[in-house]
């Protein structure tokens, strides 16, 4: 709520207290007859009796109507407007502000909630920025509705004061009707006790030529008396209806007062409470997001510590193993030494085998050479020519 609206609401509260503290007077039920009235009331009744002219039908028909003129001006100007126009929009504004708050879902705060199929299809997420925009929209709606409520409140306050005036004038009209009724009944009593008996005596005392005229005057007087009696009866009915309208006015006024009190309580107490709750919801979500970020950072730190410790252990194991190894592995040296010994032994064996084969070959060569010489010698001994040719090719020992 803006500071301006808050100041207006606080100012309206004093006006509400002022109008709700007014106590309206209650109407008096009994009509005081002329003979029982005190001097001031008796004078008022006699003044209204003087308005009756028995010879004028119009004065009888309009008897007591002048008291209603001012009341009609007030009631026609405001009652229909108050009942049908002003109360409805105020109630609509109250319902509107409730609907606005109810439409604000705190579940939208959860940015980690599972998105609906429609949100996934439309590519909609639930970021905190979107919720903040929604909060600002709700806040603007609350401000707009509170302005409307203030306008309705001032209108209702004006109507309550007008209803006070209407009630006061209606009560005066109610009391005025009592005076007119008392005046009419007193005049009827005078007619019954004085005027009509006097006119009857005139008819009886009049000569025969004037009796018809006097009898008509008597009938006119009695007719006027009956008209006055019917008019007084109508005034009694009007007074009864007026008496019923007084609680109706008060009922409308009490409803307006209750609505004004409710509006003012909503503006002064409820709306700030709602705004506080909304602000708390935003703050709580911010704290939740901050806590989630801290938790994620702590989880990452723990994961890094665990991973680094495992990596350090593995790396240290490898390094220490390599550090503890010699330049050459003893197994490799043993194998190389065995292979070297084998190589030397193979070389010696092969050399011995070669030496033996060569020695054997030399023996074979000597044998073959001896055999060849023997053959050649035998050939020369035959002297067939072959030996000469062969001996020429054979080497000499």
C-alpha positions as YAML, in Angstrom:
chain: A
units: angstrom
residues:
- id: 1
  name: UNK
  ca: [0.00, 0.00, 0.00]
- id: 2
  name: UNK
  ca: [1.37, 3.40, -0.93]
- id: 3
  name: UNK
  ca: [1.89, 6.07, 1.70]
- id: 4
  name: UNK
  ca: [-0.86, 8.21, 0.15]
- id: 5
  name: UNK
  ca: [-3.42, 5.41, 0.36]
- id: 6
  name: UNK
  ca: [-2.34, 4.59, 3.90]
- id: 7
  name: UNK
  ca: [-2.79, 8.23, 4.97]
- id: 8
  name: UNK
  ca: [-6.22, 8.35, 3.35]
- id: 9
  name: UNK
  ca: [-7.20, 5.15, 5.11]
- id: 10
  name: UNK
  ca: [-6.06, 6.49, 8.47]
- id: 11
  name: UNK
  ca: [-8.00, 9.72, 7.89]
- id: 12
  name: UNK
  ca: [-11.09, 7.77, 6.86]
- id: 13
  name: UNK
  ca: [-10.86, 5.77, 10.08]
- id: 14
  name: UNK
  ca: [-11.58, 8.88, 12.13]
- id: 15
  name: UNK
  ca: [-14.60, 9.62, 9.91]
- id: 16
  name: UNK
  ca: [-15.82, 6.05, 10.37]
- id: 17
  name: UNK
  ca: [-15.53, 6.37, 14.14]
- id: 18
  name: UNK
  ca: [-17.45, 9.64, 13.97]
- id: 19
  name: UNK
  ca: [-20.42, 8.31, 11.97]
- id: 20
  name: UNK
  ca: [-20.65, 5.01, 13.85]
- id: 21
  name: UNK
  ca: [-20.79, 6.80, 17.21]
- id: 22
  name: UNK
  ca: [-24.00, 8.69, 16.34]
- id: 23
  name: UNK
  ca: [-27.10, 7.34, 18.13]
- id: 24
  name: UNK
  ca: [-30.42, 8.05, 16.43]
- id: 25
  name: UNK
  ca: [-33.52, 8.85, 18.55]
- id: 26
  name: UNK
  ca: [-36.42, 6.45, 18.75]
- id: 27
  name: UNK
  ca: [-39.90, 7.51, 17.54]
- id: 28
  name: UNK
  ca: [-42.74, 7.99, 20.03]
- id: 29
  name: UNK
  ca: [-45.61, 5.61, 19.41]
- id: 30
  name: UNK
  ca: [-48.63, 7.32, 20.96]
- id: 31
  name: UNK
  ca: [-50.65, 10.22, 19.52]
- id: 32
  name: UNK
  ca: [-51.44, 12.81, 22.18]
- id: 33
  name: UNK
  ca: [-55.05, 14.09, 21.91]
- id: 34
  name: UNK
  ca: [-55.74, 17.82, 22.08]
- id: 35
  name: UNK
  ca: [-57.29, 17.65, 25.50]
- id: 36
  name: UNK
  ca: [-54.27, 15.78, 26.94]
- id: 37
  name: UNK
  ca: [-51.54, 17.84, 25.24]
- id: 38
  name: UNK
  ca: [-49.47, 20.39, 27.06]
- id: 39
  name: UNK
  ca: [-49.61, 24.04, 26.10]
- id: 40
  name: UNK
  ca: [-46.93, 24.05, 23.35]
- id: 41
  name: UNK
  ca: [-48.28, 20.86, 21.72]
- id: 42
  name: UNK
  ca: [-51.84, 22.10, 22.09]
- id: 43
  name: UNK
  ca: [-50.91, 25.28, 20.28]
- id: 44
  name: UNK
  ca: [-49.32, 23.26, 17.43]
- id: 45
  name: UNK
  ca: [-52.45, 21.11, 17.13]
- id: 46
  name: UNK
  ca: [-54.75, 24.13, 17.03]
- id: 47
  name: UNK
  ca: [-52.57, 25.77, 14.38]
- id: 48
  name: UNK
  ca: [-53.10, 22.70, 12.16]
- id: 49
  name: UNK
  ca: [-56.81, 22.66, 12.92]
- id: 50
  name: UNK
  ca: [-56.97, 26.18, 11.49]
- id: 51
  name: UNK
  ca: [-55.75, 24.76, 8.15]
- id: 52
  name: UNK
  ca: [-59.02, 22.86, 7.78]
- id: 53
  name: UNK
  ca: [-61.77, 24.68, 5.89]
- id: 54
  name: UNK
  ca: [-64.83, 22.47, 5.99]
- id: 55
  name: UNK
  ca: [-66.35, 24.38, 3.12]
- id: 56
  name: UNK
  ca: [-63.27, 23.80, 0.93]
- id: 57
  name: UNK
  ca: [-62.86, 20.21, -0.23]
- id: 58
  name: UNK
  ca: [-59.32, 20.92, -1.37]
- id: 59
  name: UNK
  ca: [-58.19, 21.86, 2.11]
- id: 60
  name: UNK
  ca: [-59.46, 18.52, 3.40]
- id: 61
  name: UNK
  ca: [-57.83, 16.48, 0.61]
- id: 62
  name: UNK
  ca: [-54.49, 18.27, 1.07]
- id: 63
  name: UNK
  ca: [-54.65, 18.27, 4.85]
- id: 64
  name: UNK
  ca: [-51.19, 17.19, 6.13]
- id: 65
  name: UNK
  ca: [-49.57, 16.93, 2.70]
- id: 66
  name: UNK
  ca: [-47.33, 19.94, 3.23]
- id: 67
  name: UNK
  ca: [-45.34, 18.14, 5.89]
- id: 68
  name: UNK
  ca: [-44.18, 15.53, 3.37]
- id: 69
  name: UNK
  ca: [-42.70, 17.82, 0.71]
- id: 70
  name: UNK
  ca: [-39.21, 18.23, 2.22]
- id: 71
  name: UNK
  ca: [-39.04, 14.54, 3.10]
- id: 72
  name: UNK
  ca: [-39.78, 13.52, -0.48]
- id: 73
  name: UNK
  ca: [-36.98, 15.69, -1.82]
- id: 74
  name: UNK
  ca: [-34.41, 13.97, 0.41]
- id: 75
  name: UNK
  ca: [-35.62, 10.39, 0.04]
- id: 76
  name: UNK
  ca: [-36.03, 10.50, -3.74]
- id: 77
  name: UNK
  ca: [-32.54, 11.96, -4.14]
- id: 78
  name: UNK
  ca: [-30.63, 9.27, -2.29]
- id: 79
  name: UNK
  ca: [-32.42, 6.10, -1.19]
- id: 80
  name: UNK
  ca: [-32.50, 4.43, -4.59]
- id: 81
  name: UNK
  ca: [-28.89, 5.42, -5.25]
- id: 82
  name: UNK
  ca: [-27.67, 4.13, -1.89]
- id: 83
  name: UNK
  ca: [-29.46, 0.79, -2.09]
- id: 84
  name: UNK
  ca: [-28.84, -0.12, -5.72]
- id: 85
  name: UNK
  ca: [-25.66, 1.59, -6.82]
- id: 86
  name: UNK
  ca: [-23.20, 2.33, -4.04]
- id: 87
  name: UNK
  ca: [-23.24, -0.86, -1.97]
- id: 88
  name: UNK
  ca: [-22.70, -3.23, -4.91]
- id: 89
  name: UNK
  ca: [-19.41, -1.84, -6.28]
- id: 90
  name: UNK
  ca: [-17.94, -1.64, -2.78]
- id: 91
  name: UNK
  ca: [-18.72, -5.29, -2.21]
- id: 92
  name: UNK
  ca: [-17.33, -6.10, -5.67]
- id: 93
  name: UNK
  ca: [-14.07, -4.36, -4.77]
- id: 94
  name: UNK
  ca: [-13.79, -6.35, -1.55]
- id: 95
  name: UNK
  ca: [-14.41, -9.56, -3.47]
- id: 96
  name: UNK
  ca: [-11.93, -8.42, -6.13]
- id: 97
  name: UNK
  ca: [-9.12, -7.90, -3.65]
- id: 98
  name: UNK
  ca: [-9.79, -11.33, -2.11]
- id: 99
  name: UNK
  ca: [-9.78, -12.92, -5.56]
- id: 100
  name: UNK
  ca: [-6.52, -11.18, -6.39]
- id: 101
  name: UNK
  ca: [-4.82, -12.53, -3.29]
- id: 102
  name: UNK
  ca: [-6.24, -16.03, -3.79]
- id: 103
  name: UNK
  ca: [-4.99, -16.01, -7.38]
- id: 104
  name: UNK
  ca: [-1.45, -15.47, -6.12]
- id: 105
  name: UNK
  ca: [-0.05, -19.00, -5.79]
- id: 106
  name: UNK
  ca: [2.94, -19.40, -3.51]
- id: 107
  name: UNK
  ca: [3.55, -22.76, -5.21]
- id: 108
  name: UNK
  ca: [4.84, -20.76, -8.16]
- id: 109
  name: UNK
  ca: [7.80, -19.89, -5.97]
- id: 110
  name: UNK
  ca: [9.24, -23.40, -6.29]
- id: 111
  name: UNK
  ca: [11.57, -23.09, -9.25]
- id: 112
  name: UNK
  ca: [12.53, -26.78, -8.89]
- id: 113
  name: UNK
  ca: [9.00, -28.08, -9.25]
- id: 114
  name: UNK
  ca: [8.19, -30.46, -12.09]
- id: 115
  name: UNK
  ca: [6.91, -28.47, -15.02]
- id: 116
  name: UNK
  ca: [3.56, -29.43, -16.53]
- id: 117
  name: UNK
  ca: [3.20, -30.82, -20.02]
- id: 118
  name: UNK
  ca: [1.83, -27.49, -21.20]
- id: 119
  name: UNK
  ca: [4.73, -25.57, -19.71]
- id: 120
  name: UNK
  ca: [7.20, -27.97, -21.33]
- id: 121
  name: UNK
  ca: [5.36, -27.66, -24.65]
- id: 122
  name: UNK
  ca: [5.37, -23.86, -24.50]
- id: 123
  name: UNK
  ca: [8.91, -23.76, -23.17]
- id: 124
  name: UNK
  ca: [7.81, -22.11, -19.96]
- id: 125
  name: UNK
  ca: [9.92, -22.38, -16.84]
- id: 126
  name: UNK
  ca: [9.28, -21.19, -13.30]
- id: 127
  name: UNK
  ca: [12.11, -18.73, -12.71]
- id: 128
  name: UNK
  ca: [12.15, -16.52, -9.67]
- id: 129
  name: UNK
  ca: [12.09, -13.46, -11.93]
- id: 130
  name: UNK
  ca: [8.71, -14.56, -13.27]
- id: 131
  name: UNK
  ca: [7.36, -14.91, -9.74]
- id: 132
  name: UNK
  ca: [8.68, -11.47, -8.82]
- id: 133
  name: UNK
  ca: [6.88, -10.01, -11.82]
- id: 134
  name: UNK
  ca: [3.71, -11.76, -10.66]
- id: 135
  name: UNK
  ca: [4.16, -10.30, -7.18]
- id: 136
  name: UNK
  ca: [4.53, -6.80, -8.63]
- id: 137
  name: UNK
  ca: [1.39, -7.33, -10.71]
- id: 138
  name: UNK
  ca: [-0.57, -8.38, -7.63]
- id: 139
  name: UNK
  ca: [0.79, -5.39, -5.72]
- id: 140
  name: UNK
  ca: [-0.40, -3.00, -8.43]
- id: 141
  name: UNK
  ca: [-3.83, -4.64, -8.42]
- id: 142
  name: UNK
  ca: [-4.03, -4.27, -4.64]
- id: 143
  name: UNK
  ca: [-3.14, -0.58, -4.92]
- id: 144
  name: UNK
  ca: [-5.79, -0.05, -7.59]
- id: 145
  name: UNK
  ca: [-8.48, -1.86, -5.63]
- id: 146
  name: UNK
  ca: [-7.61, -0.01, -2.41]
- id: 147
  name: UNK
  ca: [-8.07, 3.27, -4.28]
- id: 148
  name: UNK
  ca: [-11.51, 2.05, -5.41]
- id: 149
  name: UNK
  ca: [-12.34, 1.01, -1.86]
- id: 150
  name: UNK
  ca: [-11.38, 4.43, -0.56]
- id: 151
  name: UNK
  ca: [-13.69, 6.05, -3.11]
- id: 152
  name: UNK
  ca: [-16.54, 3.73, -2.11]
- id: 153
  name: UNK
  ca: [-15.81, 4.37, 1.55]
- id: 154
  name: UNK
  ca: [-16.08, 8.14, 1.12]
- id: 155
  name: UNK
  ca: [-19.32, 7.70, -0.85]
- id: 156
  name: UNK
  ca: [-20.79, 5.46, 1.84]
- id: 157
  name: UNK
  ca: [-19.74, 7.91, 4.56]
- id: 158
  name: UNK
  ca: [-21.54, 10.66, 2.69]
- id: 159
  name: UNK
  ca: [-24.60, 8.43, 2.32]
- id: 160
  name: UNK
  ca: [-24.56, 7.58, 6.02]
- id: 161
  name: UNK
  ca: [-24.66, 11.27, 6.86]
- id: 162
  name: UNK
  ca: [-27.45, 11.76, 4.34]
- id: 163
  name: UNK
  ca: [-29.31, 8.86, 5.92]
- id: 164
  name: UNK
  ca: [-28.92, 10.58, 9.29]
- id: 165
  name: UNK
  ca: [-30.57, 13.62, 7.79]
- id: 166
  name: UNK
  ca: [-33.25, 11.48, 6.13]
- id: 167
  name: UNK
  ca: [-33.96, 9.70, 9.40]
- id: 168
  name: UNK
  ca: [-34.20, 12.99, 11.25]
- id: 169
  name: UNK
  ca: [-36.60, 14.46, 8.66]
- id: 170
  name: UNK
  ca: [-38.64, 11.25, 8.57]
- id: 171
  name: UNK
  ca: [-38.90, 11.29, 12.35]
- id: 172
  name: UNK
  ca: [-40.03, 14.92, 12.22]
- id: 173
  name: UNK
  ca: [-42.59, 13.97, 9.56]
- id: 174
  name: UNK
  ca: [-43.73, 11.12, 11.79]
- id: 175
  name: UNK
  ca: [-44.19, 13.52, 14.71]
- id: 176
  name: UNK
  ca: [-45.83, 16.06, 12.39]
- id: 177
  name: UNK
  ca: [-48.33, 13.44, 11.27]
- id: 178
  name: UNK
  ca: [-49.23, 12.86, 14.89]
- id: 179
  name: UNK
  ca: [-50.04, 16.55, 15.24]
- id: 180
  name: UNK
  ca: [-52.15, 16.52, 12.05]
- id: 181
  name: UNK
  ca: [-53.96, 13.37, 13.17]
- id: 182
  name: UNK
  ca: [-54.65, 14.91, 16.57]
- id: 183
  name: UNK
  ca: [-55.81, 18.10, 14.86]
- id: 184
  name: UNK
  ca: [-58.07, 16.14, 12.50]
- id: 185
  name: UNK
  ca: [-59.58, 14.06, 15.27]
- id: 186
  name: UNK
  ca: [-60.14, 17.18, 17.36]
- id: 187
  name: UNK
  ca: [-61.85, 18.89, 14.41]
- id: 188
  name: UNK
  ca: [-64.01, 15.81, 13.81]
- id: 189
  name: UNK
  ca: [-64.97, 15.84, 17.47]
- id: 190
  name: UNK
  ca: [-65.96, 19.53, 17.17]
- id: 191
  name: UNK
  ca: [-68.02, 18.74, 14.08]
- id: 192
  name: UNK
  ca: [-69.77, 15.87, 15.84]
- id: 193
  name: UNK
  ca: [-70.31, 17.81, 19.05]
- id: 194
  name: UNK
  ca: [-70.98, 21.33, 17.79]
- id: 195
  name: UNK
  ca: [-71.20, 22.04, 14.06]
- id: 196
  name: UNK
  ca: [-73.41, 19.17, 12.93]
- id: 197
  name: UNK
  ca: [-75.86, 19.43, 15.86]
- id: 198
  name: UNK
  ca: [-76.01, 23.19, 15.27]
- id: 199
  name: UNK
  ca: [-76.71, 22.66, 11.55]
- id: 200
  name: UNK
  ca: [-79.38, 20.07, 12.40]
- id: 201
  name: UNK
  ca: [-81.00, 22.64, 14.70]
- id: 202
  name: UNK
  ca: [-80.95, 25.19, 11.85]
- id: 203
  name: UNK
  ca: [-82.64, 22.70, 9.56]
- id: 204
  name: UNK
  ca: [-85.31, 22.02, 12.12]
- id: 205
  name: UNK
  ca: [-85.84, 25.73, 12.81]
- id: 206
  name: UNK
  ca: [-85.79, 26.89, 9.18]
- id: 207
  name: UNK
  ca: [-89.07, 27.72, 7.40]
- id: 208
  name: UNK
  ca: [-90.38, 25.11, 4.97]
- id: 209
  name: UNK
  ca: [-89.14, 27.08, 1.97]
- id: 210
  name: UNK
  ca: [-85.53, 27.06, 3.30]
- id: 211
  name: UNK
  ca: [-85.45, 23.52, 4.67]
- id: 212
  name: UNK
  ca: [-84.24, 21.98, 1.39]
- id: 213
  name: UNK
  ca: [-81.30, 24.38, 1.26]
- id: 214
  name: UNK
  ca: [-80.50, 23.89, 4.92]
- id: 215
  name: UNK
  ca: [-80.78, 20.10, 4.55]
- id: 216
  name: UNK
  ca: [-78.29, 20.20, 1.65]
- id: 217
  name: UNK
  ca: [-75.91, 22.24, 3.77]
- id: 218
  name: UNK
  ca: [-76.26, 19.61, 6.50]
- id: 219
  name: UNK
  ca: [-75.52, 16.82, 4.00]
- id: 220
  name: UNK
  ca: [-72.49, 18.76, 2.71]
- id: 221
  name: UNK
  ca: [-71.25, 19.27, 6.26]
- id: 222
  name: UNK
  ca: [-71.62, 15.60, 7.05]
- id: 223
  name: UNK
  ca: [-69.88, 14.68, 3.76]
- id: 224
  name: UNK
  ca: [-67.04, 17.04, 4.59]
- id: 225
  name: UNK
  ca: [-66.84, 15.47, 8.03]
- id: 226
  name: UNK
  ca: [-66.64, 12.01, 6.48]
- id: 227
  name: UNK
  ca: [-63.97, 13.21, 4.01]
- id: 228
  name: UNK
  ca: [-61.97, 14.61, 6.92]
- id: 229
  name: UNK
  ca: [-62.37, 11.31, 8.79]
- id: 230
  name: UNK
  ca: [-61.12, 9.39, 5.74]
- id: 231
  name: UNK
  ca: [-58.23, 11.84, 5.38]
- id: 232
  name: UNK
  ca: [-57.30, 11.36, 9.04]
- id: 233
  name: UNK
  ca: [-57.44, 7.61, 8.51]
- id: 234
  name: UNK
  ca: [-55.09, 7.99, 5.53]
- id: 235
  name: UNK
  ca: [-52.75, 10.07, 7.70]
- id: 236
  name: UNK
  ca: [-52.79, 7.28, 10.30]
- id: 237
  name: UNK
  ca: [-51.87, 4.76, 7.61]
- id: 238
  name: UNK
  ca: [-49.14, 7.09, 6.35]
- id: 239
  name: UNK
  ca: [-47.82, 7.47, 9.88]
- id: 240
  name: UNK
  ca: [-47.71, 3.70, 10.27]
- id: 241
  name: UNK
  ca: [-45.81, 3.32, 6.98]
- id: 242
  name: UNK
  ca: [-43.50, 6.13, 8.04]
- id: 243
  name: UNK
  ca: [-42.88, 4.34, 11.31]
- id: 244
  name: UNK
  ca: [-41.95, 1.23, 9.34]
- id: 245
  name: UNK
  ca: [-39.61, 3.23, 7.12]
- id: 246
  name: UNK
  ca: [-37.60, 4.44, 10.10]
- id: 247
  name: UNK
  ca: [-36.12, 1.01, 10.93]
- id: 248
  name: UNK
  ca: [-35.64, 0.44, 7.18]
- id: 249
  name: UNK
  ca: [-33.54, 3.59, 7.00]
- id: 250
  name: UNK
  ca: [-31.61, 2.50, 10.06]
- id: 251
  name: UNK
  ca: [-31.10, -0.96, 8.57]
- id: 252
  name: UNK
  ca: [-29.66, 0.48, 5.37]
- id: 253
  name: UNK
  ca: [-27.56, 2.83, 7.45]
- id: 254
  name: UNK
  ca: [-26.29, 0.04, 9.70]
- id: 255
  name: UNK
  ca: [-25.39, -2.02, 6.63]
- id: 256
  name: UNK
  ca: [-23.49, 0.93, 5.24]
- id: 257
  name: UNK
  ca: [-21.75, 1.44, 8.56]
- id: 258
  name: UNK
  ca: [-20.80, -2.22, 8.70]
- id: 259
  name: UNK
  ca: [-19.50, -2.09, 5.14]
- id: 260
  name: UNK
  ca: [-17.55, 1.09, 5.84]
- id: 261
  name: UNK
  ca: [-16.06, -0.48, 8.96]
- id: 262
  name: UNK
  ca: [-15.16, -3.59, 6.97]
- id: 263
  name: UNK
  ca: [-13.57, -1.54, 4.19]
- id: 264
  name: UNK
  ca: [-11.60, 0.54, 6.65]
- id: 265
  name: UNK
  ca: [-10.46, -2.56, 8.55]
- id: 266
  name: UNK
  ca: [-9.40, -4.11, 5.25]
- id: 267
  name: UNK
  ca: [-7.45, -1.01, 4.27]
- id: 268
  name: UNK
  ca: [-5.85, -0.37, 7.66]
- id: 269
  name: UNK
  ca: [-5.26, -3.93, 8.87]
- id: 270
  name: UNK
  ca: [-5.88, -6.65, 6.29]
- id: 271
  name: UNK
  ca: [-4.18, -5.20, 3.21]
- id: 272
  name: UNK
  ca: [-0.91, -4.40, 5.05]
- id: 273
  name: UNK
  ca: [-1.02, -7.91, 6.51]
- id: 274
  name: UNK
  ca: [-1.47, -9.40, 3.05]
- id: 275
  name: UNK
  ca: [1.37, -7.29, 1.71]
- id: 276
  name: UNK
  ca: [3.55, -8.40, 4.61]
- id: 277
  name: UNK
  ca: [2.75, -12.04, 3.91]
- id: 278
  name: UNK
  ca: [3.51, -11.61, 0.22]
- id: 279
  name: UNK
  ca: [6.79, -9.87, 1.02]
- id: 280
  name: UNK
  ca: [7.62, -12.67, 3.44]
- id: 281
  name: UNK
  ca: [6.87, -15.22, 0.75]
- id: 282
  name: UNK
  ca: [9.29, -13.51, -1.61]
- id: 283
  name: UNK
  ca: [11.93, -13.17, 1.11]
- id: 284
  name: UNK
  ca: [11.52, -16.80, 2.16]
- id: 285
  name: UNK
  ca: [11.97, -17.92, -1.42]
- id: 286
  name: UNK
  ca: [15.07, -15.79, -1.77]
- id: 287
  name: UNK
  ca: [16.44, -17.34, 1.43]
- id: 288
  name: UNK
  ca: [15.53, -20.80, 0.13]
- id: 289
  name: UNK
  ca: [17.33, -20.16, -3.13]
- id: 290
  name: UNK
  ca: [20.35, -18.79, -1.25]
- id: 291
  name: UNK
  ca: [20.37, -21.84, 1.04]
- id: 292
  name: UNK
  ca: [20.08, -24.12, -2.00]
- id: 293
  name: UNK
  ca: [23.02, -22.33, -3.60]
- id: 294
  name: UNK
  ca: [25.07, -22.70, -0.39]
- id: 295
  name: UNK
  ca: [24.07, -26.36, -0.16]
- id: 296
  name: UNK
  ca: [25.11, -26.95, -3.77]
- id: 297
  name: UNK
  ca: [28.43, -25.21, -3.09]
- id: 298
  name: UNK
  ca: [28.98, -27.34, 0.01]
- id: 299
  name: UNK
  ca: [28.07, -30.50, -1.91]
- id: 300
  name: UNK
  ca: [30.50, -29.53, -4.65]
- id: 301
  name: UNK
  ca: [33.21, -28.82, -2.06]
- id: 302
  name: UNK
  ca: [32.62, -32.21, -0.44]
- id: 303
  name: UNK
  ca: [32.70, -33.92, -3.81]
- id: 304
  name: UNK
  ca: [35.94, -32.15, -4.67]
- id: 305
  name: UNK
  ca: [37.47, -33.07, -1.31]
- id: 306
  name: UNK
  ca: [36.48, -36.71, -1.72]
- id: 307
  name: UNK
  ca: [37.64, -36.89, -5.31]
- id: 308
  name: UNK
  ca: [40.91, -35.11, -4.55]
- id: 309
  name: UNK
  ca: [41.59, -37.40, -1.59]
- id: 310
  name: UNK
  ca: [40.99, -40.47, -3.74]
- id: 311
  name: UNK
  ca: [43.16, -39.05, -6.52]
- id: 312
  name: UNK
  ca: [45.87, -38.15, -4.03]
- id: 313
  name: UNK
  ca: [45.87, -41.66, -2.61]
- id: 314
  name: UNK
  ca: [46.13, -43.25, -6.05]
- id: 315
  name: UNK
  ca: [48.78, -40.81, -7.21]
- id: 316
  name: UNK
  ca: [50.78, -41.22, -4.00]
- id: 317
  name: UNK
  ca: [50.62, -44.99, -4.37]
- id: 318
  name: UNK
  ca: [51.94, -44.81, -7.89]
- id: 319
  name: UNK
  ca: [54.66, -42.34, -7.00]
- id: 320
  name: UNK
  ca: [55.81, -44.27, -3.92]
- id: 321
  name: UNK
  ca: [55.88, -47.50, -5.89]
- id: 322
  name: UNK
  ca: [58.00, -45.92, -8.56]
- id: 323
  name: UNK
  ca: [60.22, -44.32, -5.97]
- id: 324
  name: UNK
  ca: [60.82, -47.65, -4.26]
- id: 325
  name: UNK
  ca: [61.69, -49.47, -7.44]
- id: 326
  name: UNK
  ca: [65.35, -49.77, -8.51]
- id: 327
  name: UNK
  ca: [66.73, -48.53, -11.76]
- id: 328
  name: UNK
  ca: [66.34, -52.08, -13.06]
- id: 329
  name: UNK
  ca: [63.95, -54.68, -11.78]
- id: 330
  name: UNK
  ca: [65.76, -57.72, -10.33]
- id: 331
  name: UNK
  ca: [63.47, -59.95, -12.35]
- id: 332
  name: UNK
  ca: [64.49, -58.15, -15.52]
- id: 333
  name: UNK
  ca: [68.15, -58.38, -14.54]
- id: 334
  name: UNK
  ca: [67.78, -62.09, -13.75]
- id: 335
  name: UNK
  ca: [66.06, -62.72, -17.06]
- id: 336
  name: UNK
  ca: [68.65, -60.66, -18.93]
- id: 337
  name: UNK
  ca: [71.45, -62.50, -17.10]
- id: 338
  name: UNK
  ca: [69.87, -65.89, -17.87]
- id: 339
  name: UNK
  ca: [69.38, -64.89, -21.49]
- id: 340
  name: UNK
  ca: [73.01, -63.69, -21.61]
- id: 341
  name: UNK
  ca: [74.30, -66.95, -20.10]
- id: 342
  name: UNK
  ca: [72.18, -68.90, -22.53]
- id: 343
  name: UNK
  ca: [73.46, -66.80, -25.36]
- id: 344
  name: UNK
  ca: [77.08, -67.44, -24.32]
- id: 345
  name: UNK
  ca: [76.40, -71.13, -23.84]
- id: 346
  name: UNK
  ca: [74.70, -71.28, -27.22]
- id: 347
  name: UNK
  ca: [77.65, -69.50, -28.77]
- id: 348
  name: UNK
  ca: [80.13, -71.91, -27.18]
- id: 349
  name: UNK
  ca: [78.02, -74.91, -28.13]
- id: 350
  name: UNK
  ca: [77.63, -73.70, -31.67]
- id: 351
  name: UNK
  ca: [81.35, -72.95, -31.86]
- id: 352
  name: UNK
  ca: [82.16, -76.43, -30.54]
- id: 353
  name: UNK
  ca: [79.72, -77.97, -32.93]
- id: 354
  name: UNK
  ca: [81.26, -75.95, -35.79]
- id: 355
  name: UNK
  ca: [84.76, -76.93, -34.76]
- id: 356
  name: UNK
  ca: [83.73, -80.57, -34.61]
- id: 357
  name: UNK
  ca: [82.04, -80.39, -38.01]
- id: 358
  name: UNK
  ca: [85.09, -78.72, -39.47]
- id: 359
  name: UNK
  ca: [87.36, -81.37, -38.00]
- id: 360
  name: UNK
  ca: [85.08, -84.05, -39.34]
- id: 361
  name: UNK
  ca: [85.03, -82.32, -42.67]
- id: 362
  name: UNK
  ca: [88.79, -82.17, -42.80]
- id: 363
  name: UNK
  ca: [88.91, -85.90, -42.15]
- id: 364
  name: UNK
  ca: [86.40, -86.45, -44.85]
- id: 365
  name: UNK
  ca: [88.33, -84.23, -47.19]
- id: 366
  name: UNK
  ca: [91.54, -86.11, -46.47]
- id: 367
  name: UNK
  ca: [89.76, -89.38, -47.07]
- id: 368
  name: UNK
  ca: [88.21, -88.15, -50.28]
- id: 369
  name: UNK
  ca: [91.56, -86.75, -51.42]
- id: 370
  name: UNK
  ca: [93.29, -90.04, -50.70]
- id: 371
  name: UNK
  ca: [90.62, -91.93, -52.48]
- id: 372
  name: UNK
  ca: [90.90, -89.62, -55.42]
- id: 373
  name: UNK
  ca: [94.65, -90.07, -55.64]
- id: 374
  name: UNK
  ca: [94.38, -93.75, -55.42]
- id: 375
  name: UNK
  ca: [91.91, -93.75, -58.21]
- id: 376
  name: UNK
  ca: [94.15, -91.55, -60.34]
- id: 377
  name: UNK
  ca: [97.16, -93.66, -59.66]
- id: 378
  name: UNK
  ca: [95.28, -96.68, -60.69]
- id: 379
  name: UNK
  ca: [94.31, -95.00, -63.86]
- id: 380
  name: UNK
  ca: [97.87, -94.13, -64.82]
- id: 381
  name: UNK
  ca: [98.85, -97.65, -64.23]
- id: 382
  name: UNK
  ca: [96.43, -98.83, -66.94]
- id: 383
  name: UNK
  ca: [97.95, -96.41, -69.38]
- id: 384
  name: UNK
  ca: [94.85, -96.13, -71.49]
- id: 385
  name: UNK
  ca: [95.16, -92.42, -71.80]
- id: 386
  name: UNK
  ca: [92.51, -91.59, -69.43]
- id: 387
  name: UNK
  ca: [94.89, -91.43, -66.59]
- id: 388
  name: UNK
  ca: [97.12, -89.00, -68.29]
- id: 389
  name: UNK
  ca: [94.35, -86.69, -68.87]
- id: 390
  name: UNK
  ca: [93.04, -87.09, -65.33]
- id: 391
  name: UNK
  ca: [96.42, -86.84, -63.74]
- id: 392
  name: UNK
  ca: [97.02, -83.66, -65.49]
- id: 393
  name: UNK
  ca: [93.98, -82.23, -63.81]
- id: 394
  name: UNK
  ca: [94.66, -83.66, -60.36]
- id: 395
  name: UNK
  ca: [96.73, -81.60, -57.93]
- id: 396
  name: UNK
  ca: [100.01, -82.83, -56.67]
- id: 397
  name: UNK
  ca: [100.59, -83.47, -53.13]
...
